[in-house]
Each structure stands twice: as C-alpha cells, then as structure tokens.
Amino acid sequence: MSVTAAKGFAAAGIAAGIKENGNPDLALVVNRGPRRAAAGVFTSNRVKAAPVLWSEQVLKTGELAAVVLNSGGANACTGPQGFQDTHATAEKAAEVLGVGAGEVAVASTGLIGVLLPMDKLLPGVEKAAAELSEHGGEKAAIAIKTTDTVHKTAVVTHAEGWTVGGMAKGAGMLAPGLATMLVVLTTDADLDAPELDKALRAATRVTFDRVDSDGCMSTNDTVLLLASGASGTTPAYDDFADAVREVCDSLGRQLIGDAEGASKDIRVEVVGAASESDAVEVGRSIARNNLLKCAIHGEDPNWGRVLSAIGTTGAAFEPDRLGVAINGVWVCRNGSIGEDRALVDMRYREVTITADLAAGTESAVIWTNDLTADYVHENSAYSS
Amino acid sequence: MSVTAAKGFAAAGIAAGIKENGNPDLALVVNRGPRRAAAGVFTSNRVKAAPVLWSEQVLKTGELAAVVLNSGGANACTGPQGFQDTHATAEKAAEVLGVGAGEVAVASTGLIGVLLPMDKLLPGVEKAAAELSEHGGEKAAIAIKTTDTVHKTAVVTHAEGWTVGGMAKGAGMLAPGLATMLVVLTTDADLDAPELDKALRAATRVTFDRVDSDGCMSTNDTVLLLASGASGTTPAYDDFADAVREVCDSLGRQLIGDAEGASKDIRVEVVGAASESDAVEVGRSIARNNLLKCAIHGEDPNWGRVLSAIGTTGAAFEPDRLGVAINGVWVCRNGSIGEDRALVDMRYREVTITADLAAGTESAVIWTNDLTADYVHENSAYSS
C-alpha cells in the first residue's frame, strides 16, 4: 500500500549502507504516469538542507518523475559539497530511470552537518531502481525511518476509483519539526500541479502544521504529492482535497503516536477564540510548555501551567474569563479554581486539554506529546 | 547579609505552616528608613497572580515600607478570594508594623490555582514581625525557597559607603521564568523612586531577562528594589546602576546554577548581529531548543541543532555565513562543517555556545541550562 496504493507508481526500499547498522536507508518512488504533476511543501526554517533547496527548485516545473529519499544523514549545513551530492543523487536516479535530473526530487533525514557517503548512496540508487515494484510501498516506508519505531502509511480510496496514499517518517511537523518529517503522497487522480499544490497546502496547514511534538523546526521537512493520472479520473476539487487532508491527518496522528520518548498523545483544543490564528497561537504555546508537558507525563492535571502558557500569548482574552478542561473536567473556570482536579482521569495515552478563551467562536486543535526522561535519553545520545 | 546588608533594613524568615513539610515559608523585609523609595519589575505574563496585581498597584506611590513573601503557594488563578487574601496579608503586616497597607508589597511562589491557608499565613506574619532583625537576611532568603537547593544572596558595597544587597529564589527569569522568580534588593543609598526604577529596569533587562532556563513564564515573577537612604549618601547614578546590575547578575547566575534538574550551565553568546534585538532573539531561540539542550546534556557538540534554532528566527543573516563555536572550537564555519567536533571538551558544568551571525557588530548573552531526565522527574510530580 503506502505510496504504491495509487495506480501508476512503483517504489523500493533498500539498505545502501548509509546507516552503519545495516538497516534500510534508501527509498525510491517513481511515477510511471501517464501524468507527472506534482506539488511540494517544505520547512520554513531559513537554514535549509541541500535536498530541500534542490527539490524546491525542481518543483517549479510542477512535474516530478521520481523521488529519492535517504535516512542516515540529513545533508544539511554541508555547504557546496552537500548541494553537489544532492545533485549527483538526482543525476544518478535520472540516468537509471531514463528521465531528466530536473524531474527528480531528493529528501534526506538524519544528523545535520555530516556529508553523505556517496560511494554507498549512488550504488544504492541503482540497486533501488532494480527493485522497483508496484508493491514496494511498504519497503519504501521502512527505508525512511530514523528513530521511528514503526513505519507510517495511510490510504484513502474514493468511490469514483481514485486513490490517495502516502508514507511518512519522523515524529514532528512541517514547521517546526522534531528531527525531520519526510512525507510522500501519491495519487492516481488526474489533476494539474496548481490543484495539487492548493490541496496539499490546505491539508498541511491543518494537519502537519498543527502537530507540534517538541517545538523544534527541522532543516529538512518535506511533503511531496505526485499525481500519475493513471485512474483516468479527475475528481471534484473538494473531494480530492478532503482525501488529501484525511491521509495527512492520519499520517500526522501516527507521527505523534510514535514521537521520541512520548508516553502521552496530547490533543490541545482551543475554543472560544476571537480568530483562528489566536486559537493556533494559544494552542502552540500550550503544546510547547515544558512544565505542562512534564505534568501530563506525571498524570498531574496541573491547569495552572495551561493558564501560564496562555498568558504568554498575544491572543484576545480576559484572564478572569479563561476556562480549562482536562479530559472533559473543567478544572478552571473564570480564570480560577473550577471542578476538583481529583476528578480528572489521566490513565490513558490520549489526553485532551481544552482551553476556552471566551473571546469568540473560532477554534483549532494542536497535537503534541508529553516530555519524558526517555525523550531526554534519546536526544542526549543521537550523534554520539 | 542578603537584604539586611544595607543599613536601615530588618528581615525575618520563619515557618508559618504553609508548607506541609514544616520548612520555612514566610519572609518579611522591612525598610526602617529614613527613606522608603522603591521600584519594582513584574512578570510580563498576562495571567498575573494576585500578589503581582497588588504589588504593582501599591508601587505606584514609589514607596514601600515592607515586603511579605511566602513560598508554599503562588496565589495565582485564585479569583477574587485570592486577591482578598493578598490584601489581608498586607493589612496584617501593616497592622503589626504600624504602617499603611498601601506601603506593603506581597510576593508569593508555589503551586498555581490553590488558595493560601490564611489561618496559618496571617499568624505567620505576626511571628515574622516579632523576629525581625538587622541580621535576618539569610533567614529571609531561606524562607522563600521552593525547589531551590540553596538560597541565593548577593551584596555589593561601594567605596563611598553605600551598599546594594539582595536575595532571590527560583531558577528562572523575569519573563519567562521556570517556576517563579522572586527577588528583593535593598540599598541604603539615598535615591528617589524614578532613579531606582531606571536602574532596576536597566539591570533586569540584561540579567534576569536573559536567564532563560526553560522558556516558561511565571504568573508571579517579581523583582523589588527598596532604598532606605540610611547611608546618607546619594551615589552617582552610573555607579549605582552598575552596583544594581552586578547584584542582579550574580543572583541570575545563581538561579541558573541551581535550576531544576540541570547538569550544565549554558552561556549562549550571539555575536556579529545586525542589532541587539536580533542577538537576543537568536540567543533565546538557541536557549529554548529542547533537542539542543538534550545534546548538551549528553556532552554532544551537536552544532546542527544550533543552526536549526537560528533558522527559525527572523534575525538578519545569510545561512552560508553562519558560524558556531562550542567551548571555543569553531565546529561550524560558513554554515557548513568546520573544525572537528571531537576537539570540543564538554566535561565541565559550564558550556559556551557562540553563534556568529556575520551580519553586524551587536551581541548578547543568554544563560540557560541543559534538559535532563531530572528536570522531567521534578516537574512530573510537582503538585501530586
């Protein structure tokens, strides 16, 4: 399934030897057409990895024939040599696939500031091309894992006969991101690049952009959408946009569910906001509050830390009208003590924090995780 | 020493029974004059605790006769009852000291969203008043501790015969702050409230405001400066401002050195910035990056996470001109790989990260800590 659920695509995932432990580390996704329309969304970090700079450039044509993805190295902050390596990767894929290098996107994930072992990566591209299969989606999804404990895929098939499928790695978000988030979506719907772009941006804005595991923004985050047109069907835009959003939503939830060291998935729901941007700002502030994230880890309904986080924002609200519910218990009303915090049951993995700004009718949901000792352990030893 | 190093002040620190473990939890600082000029700086969190609202109000006169401080409860998000409790605390202090309630500031620290046990606090104020001493500064400093492992004091005496002394609690900063930062500074210099205010704001801007342990901003942060005039000397403003900054700098460093769970003190030094505000923005972004803070904990000179943090800011820079040194080793030059990261020695508690934006001549220093499993443990169980 995954990126090969939609007709017209082939994929492969292999071990090229980039990772020293011998795990799969190189994926190839190929669009066999008849159409090659594509769109992409990239990190908003101003320090962009070489593959991001490259892929942004090649996507200006609105067409992609293939995507090469590697784990085991981010190829970020690697200077002119890093960019040459990305270019060489696209050239190699183009050569073995018989397409132009300008039709090949590249995505990388792993440690920043280390050059990729091109003597392993380039032969890996040849090997992957030799193993391309219409059933290769799972293997591709596995090959892009870094600290992911499971690979992530999602598929939506519409009654009209077209499909949107995808794979993702890295518990994070588009901007910011924990480690690097790489996502490839494919569809056999027959659509133009501008429509793909519109649907992709609309979907990422309310899915990956609202998954905020640890507030850190990667240099490499990449989301690509490739359309083969192989279903022969051109869906209504809204139906297609819904399907893309559904796949992104599923992948986003899977990313949070597998975030580094997390023991709780936290749904931060901001209601009663004067504007959607206020709701998002407050949601992010809550989602990034380390003290609160520790409290949730300890199953402590410490609503004071929620109010403290709200208070740092510029959103419209009056402190003495704020309300906070944790798993449905309104522990704070009118900015003060509400229901007994002992009523809050936090035993389950999913925790919902509802913040009512009492300032309007807009709302937003941000997903995050708790902050755990395992997160610290995992990230204290990443490069050593 | 502490707040009683300057002439004209008395202080006490006692156990009122607010803390269930019987530790000291109430401090009283009294200005015996002849002058009572005072200034204060408070949290910029929009959700402000009752004592902050009270103290901001009473300081409008530019005079304070006394400060009551309690640990064991923040009296934040406690509604009208909480404000009445703060008022009653000031009234009680005024009554036993023979001053007006409008001359008494109140500061509280502890858990948010819990009413203070006034049946213990008010008798505690009487008890503290009975124990006031010109040597009571240490006891006062001990009584305001929460998760602090040591109490914090600092004193500067000028050759002209005047002194600035102070006490602080809570590893944090003015805005934001980890838990709550409470600071009381005293001086026997003879100065007016506007001069005190100017010197205090100038000092906190470059000291407590640049101590950023965990990016969280308290509802209760308070810094007060009281002047008795008892030295009979009116210092030159610059000399006085220097002394206040020196005391604040010392207390700020002590806060970082005792931050919850920290094993490293990290000096983030941003140089080559186009403006001071750019330098501060970049410094804060680096100081708040959880992934980097974990890496430093693991003694891993992971400079990619520094670049990633810089890239999220709006500061003026070109990615391919950025430089990063860790403990003096330029591991990143021109946005790419610099000296061998193996040359970086991170065995000691203090770690210096230098970020060169290569965009100008301005600079700033932000102090922070590493992120550790101990921080998570301590903050997972705070209220339970």
Interface residues (C-beta under 8 A of the other chain):
Chain A: N45 R46 V47 K48 A74 A76 C77 T78 G79 P80 Q81 G82 L111 I112 G113 V114 L115 P176 L178 A179 D214 G215 C216 M217 S218 T219 R288 N289 N290 L291 C294 A295 H297 G298 E299 D300 N302 W303 G304 R305 L307 S308 A309 I310 G311 T312 T313 F317 P319 D320 L322 V331 C332 N334 G335 S336 I337 L371 T372 A373 Y375 V376 H377 E378 N379 S380 A381 Y382 S383 S384
Chain B: N45 R46 V47 K48 A74 A76 C77 T78 G79 Q81 G82 L111 I112 G113 V114 L115 P176 L178 A179 D214 G215 C216 M217 S218 T219 R288 N289 N290 L291 C294 A295 H297 G298 E299 D300 N302 W303 G304 R305 L307 S308 A309 I310 G311 T312 T313 F317 P319 D320 L322 V331 C332 N334 G335 S336 I337 L371 T372 A373 Y375 V376 H377 E378 N379 S380 A381 Y382 S383 S384
